[in-house]
Amino acid sequence: MTTDEVFAVIRQQNESIIALLARLVWTPDKLAAVVKSRKSDPEAYVRVYNALDGERTVTELADIAKVKRPTMSVILQGWLDEGIVLNVGSDSQPKYKRLMKLPEKRNQKEAQPQPGVSAEELPVAQGTEGDNGNGE
């Protein structure tokens, strides 16, 4: 193994350990709630959070969220203060890394009921034992 390959393996192991430790503190739902706390387009911030690979610049991340660079800087600094991102760059050129990947919302069309199907006609989930889901 070359030195670069050894460092790549160590980097991957460190990222796995960080993600596992993060799950002890942050459940994906709690983490998503912090990321989505911005009023404008919360799903855009989930996309930004998932893009935090330690390589992208603040300007590139701002483009993903469709916000200005100063806005993105404030958000990233808040996430850093919350402990949900790591700065793997420098103070003068920060590069941010996420703790874990968050689930992203699927295409809106998939979530919408099909035209002509009323809510009453949609199937209702049943309990696993054939009951009404309330243990009755």
N, C-alpha and C positions, 0 to 999 in steps of 0.2 A: 504494500500500500504506500502511495505517495503521501507526503505531508499534507497536501491539499485534500486528499481523500480522507485522511484521519480527521482533519479539522471539519470537514463536511459532516462526518459521522457524529463527532462531538457536538457540533451545532444542532443537528437534528435531535440528538438525545436531550440536549438542554431545552430545546423548544418543547419536546414532549413532556419533560419534567415540569416546566413552567405551566403548561396547559393543565396537567393533572393537579398541580398544587392550586391553580386558580379555581378549579372546580370545587375544591374544598371550601373556598371562601365565597365564590360567585357561582350561583346556579345560572344556566343560560337565560332563564326568564328574568332574574334580577339584573343581570348584565344588560339584557336587551331593554329593560325598563329605563336604565340609566342612559343608554345610547339613544333611545327614542324620546327622551324627555324634552327635546327641542320641539317647539310648536310647529315649525314649518317642515313639512315632508319628512316625517320620522323614518320612513323606509330608506330615504337617501342617506341618512346617517348610519343605518345598518350596512348599506353598501360601502360607505366610507370605512366603517369599522372593519369590515371583512377585507378591505383593500390594504389595511395596515400591515404590510409585509416587511417593514424596515428598510425599504428601498425607495418608496415614493416620497416626493417632496410635498410640502404643504400646499403648494400651488396645484399640483396634480390632484391631491385629495379635494381641494376646493372645487376643482372642475367636476369631480364626481358628484359632489353635493349640490353643484350649481349655486355656490355662494362665493363671496369675495374672500380673498386670502386672509385679511385680518379677522373675519368671522371664523374661518376655519382654524386659525391660530388660537383664538379664544376657546373654541370647543375642544381642541386637542389638549390645550393646557388644563382645561377643566377635567378632561378624562385622565390626564396624567396625575392631577391632584387627587382624583377619586381612586387611583390605583388600578385602573382598568386598561391602561396602555403602558408600554415601556418606551423610553427614549433610548434608542440604540445608536443614535447619532451623537452630535455634540451640541453644546448650548447654542452655538452660532448657526449650526446647520442641523436642526433636529430631524430625526427619522424615527417614526413611531411604529411599534409592533403591537399587535393585538394579543390578548391572552388566549382567546379561543375563537373559533369561527361561530357566528350566529346564524340561525336559520333566516333566510330571506323570504319575503312574501312572494308567493307565486303570481303568475299572470292574473290580472283582475278578471279576465273573461272566464277563467277556470272556476273562480269562486262564485260567479253569478249563476243563479238558477236559469235554466233554459227558458226561452220565451214560450208562453203558453202553458207552463207548469206552475200551478199555484202552490203555495206553501203547504196547504193541506194534503196535496198529492205526493209530497216528498216523503221518502221512507223514514221511519223513526227507528232509531237504534234500540235494540232489545238487550236485556241483561244476558249474561253468558249462560244462565241456567233456564232460559225461556221465561223468566219472570219479567216484570215491568221495569226492571232496573233499580227498583227500590227494595229488593229482597222480598217482595210479595208475590 
